[in-house]
């Protein structure tokens, strides 16, 4: 069985990794229910986290047609 932990920032990701998580679900903006992490957050996660990281793909607020195309 794999232990996947949902985290909202790099600090929490590092703590989850240290605590034994097998993989992470990475999001931002917990007050909005979790949104797609920024490019900077994803880049830093790729540098600092050794376990698999799965970013959540969810729009921020109102979503334009172009944003929907980017998420695909």
QUIPE-V593335 format. One record per residue. N is the residue number from 0. RES is the residue in one letter. SS is DSSP state (alpha for helix, beta for strand, coil for the rest). BURIAL is I if it has 9 or more other C-alpha atoms within 8 Angstrom, else O. Layout:
N,RES,SS,BURIAL
N,RES,SS,BURIAL
//
This chain:
0,X,coil,O
1,X,coil,O
2,X,coil,O
3,X,beta,I
4,X,beta,I
5,X,beta,O
6,X,beta,I
7,X,coil,I
8,X,coil,I
9,X,alpha,I
10,X,alpha,O
11,X,alpha,I
12,X,alpha,I
13,X,alpha,I
14,X,alpha,O
15,X,alpha,I
16,X,alpha,I
17,X,alpha,O
18,X,alpha,O
19,X,coil,O
20,X,coil,I
21,X,coil,I
22,X,beta,I
23,X,beta,I
24,X,beta,I
25,X,beta,I
26,X,coil,I
27,X,beta,I
28,X,coil,I
29,X,alpha,I
30,X,alpha,O
31,X,alpha,O
32,X,coil,O
33,X,coil,I
34,X,beta,I
35,X,coil,I
36,X,coil,I
37,X,coil,O
38,X,alpha,O
39,X,alpha,O
40,X,alpha,I
41,X,alpha,I
42,X,alpha,O
43,X,alpha,I
44,X,alpha,I
45,X,alpha,I
46,X,alpha,O
47,X,alpha,O
48,X,coil,I
49,X,coil,O
50,X,coil,O
51,X,beta,O
52,X,beta,I
53,X,beta,O
54,X,beta,I
55,X,coil,I
56,X,coil,O
57,X,coil,O
58,X,coil,I
59,X,coil,O
60,X,coil,O
61,X,coil,O
62,X,coil,O
63,X,coil,O
64,X,alpha,O
65,X,alpha,O
66,X,alpha,I
67,X,alpha,I
68,X,alpha,O
69,X,alpha,O
70,X,alpha,O
71,X,coil,O
//
